[in-house]
Amino acid sequence: MGLKSYSDLKNIDLSKYIKQRDGADYINWATIVDLLHEHGANTVYFEPVVNPVTGSSLYMTEQTFTDSKGNSNRVYETAVKIVIDDLEFIQRGPVSNGANPVKDNSMSQQRLWNCQCRLFVKGVAIRTGLGFSLWQKEEIGNEISDVYDDLNKHDLFKIKERVQELYTKIHKQGFSTKEIAEKLHKTEDEIKAVFIYFDTISNFEKDLLNFDTKSR
């Protein structure tokens, strides 16, 4: 029979399998293996790629980096070989703690294993489409977090514009207003009300700025 197409696998709803670890969404690697078999794959497995220099599956730079608190760290990476029937590839990435890099004082075998499992799930998503929407959501979140240091982005209308752009981006991916509301566990009216709140808060802010503190 063979594995289903990219578009078919991408459209599988995995919401019931999503869990939280280190503040980030994830799907257990074993669930992905089962789903791939369920949808046509015969052989599915992954294994850590061993660093030929150290004999470990942990890769690191020789250059150290010092943060603002004086802590020195290296850049840690790992890689896994993924096999799905005739498809075989390497997925590589940083060893992280959720959205944060793992530092020297928090490195452990469990952190490394968690990252390798995450790389397997991500590699499968990129190559087959299974679970790809989970990574789209994460990348959109990363795009938003990158702008928080820009104080101009804290303007209410800037925030409203950013939210509208994000909503439109999801909508253009084929999700109806009803589907978006359901996935966010809200009603359609509640979502509409969110955008109205921006205008309400903005007007309230203007009233406060014009508040007459000299008279009572």
RACORWO-V459845 format. One record per run of one state. SS is the DSSP state (H for helix, E for strand, L for the rest). FROM is the first residue (numbers start at 1). TO is the last residue. Records with the same first field share a line. If there is no record, write none. Layout:
SS: FROM-TO  FROM-TO
This chain:
L: 1-5  11-14  18-18  22-23  27-28  39-43  49-57  61-64  67-71  74-75  85-86  95-95  98-99  102-103  107-108  129-131  146-150  155-155  173-176  184-187  210-216
H: 6-10  15-17  29-38  104-106  109-128  132-145  151-154  156-172  177-183  188-209
E: 19-21  24-26  44-48  58-60  65-66  72-73  76-84  87-94  96-97  100-101
